[in-house]
């Protein structure tokens, strides 16, 4: 596979609500069409169930090879069952938080799952259940989960010396998902619209679940990818985030002022390369970043080299920022040296990009 641009366009056309079904059918029905790369990239981007559901919605399942149809059907059904279990777990959590008067909202995939924006709940793959908690109730909530049989996963020493956006992940044998209790949405990034007070003050109640209002859902979905998942750093696209965005825009009447935030503008600029839903206008135009992204997708050796360079540079920068802590904090220095083997292995992993 030497050219990812064509593969990305095929995936976007499958997921899109505005792509022409007959044109897509003609493309996907070609004998030489490479389904292997669609499955590989779709799996990497966590959108295989969405690909199946969108083909089903477009009445194009007949274009799939028989073995692939069976595989995608199975994957989608497994995800549908998983999401059903997640909803049961969320109901238990929601009841617990309400009974104890905890001011909260479910975030990200969990919030989107209960927001009724998907034609089929199996479309969205979910990792953890993320919940934003009022800062004044964060410790109390953590103890509530402990009493309910959740256990925090082991933390590395760095957690003692820097504040993360959420408390240690909580797992339980009773339910399928880990839970992350958030004190904030970003580590360093500041966004006034997504401050805790704004989100909690304007939360909505959907099917007895508290979630951010739709404008905040959309904004968080974008900035979570751009900031937390480093989409802005790599100037890249993720299809799960993209599908969430175009679905929110399709199912709800939402608007964003692109001029106010270059990070948001850059997100939509990348999406506009592949998705017809993102209408080009004065605020969303191809620029040098768009052209460079397409160049990377068409030249995968350079793509891998460039992303490795960004990844290593970003990691070294984060290490540099910790030098004063290492030099002047004896406790940090002691734990760093005691954990040096793990740190070395982590550095090797960063270098290899795995």
Secondary structure, DSSP 8 states (H G I E B T S, - for coil): ---HHHHHHHHHHHH-SSS-HHHHHHHHT-TT--HHHHHHHHHHTT-HHHHHHHHHHTT-GGGS-HHHHHHHHHHHHHHHHHHHHHHHHHHHHHHHHHHTT--EEEEHHHHHHHTT-SSSGGG-----EEEEE-GGGHHHHHHHHHHTT-EE----GGGGTS--SB---EE-SSSSS-EEEES-S-SS---GGGSHHHHHHT-EEETTEEE--HHHHHHHHHHIIIIIT-HHHHT---HHHHHHHHHHHHHS-----GGG-HHHHHHHHHHHHH-TTS--BTTB---HHHHHHHHHHH-HHHHHHHHHHHHHHHHHHHHHHTHHHHHH-HHHHHHHHHTHHHHHHHHHHHHHT-
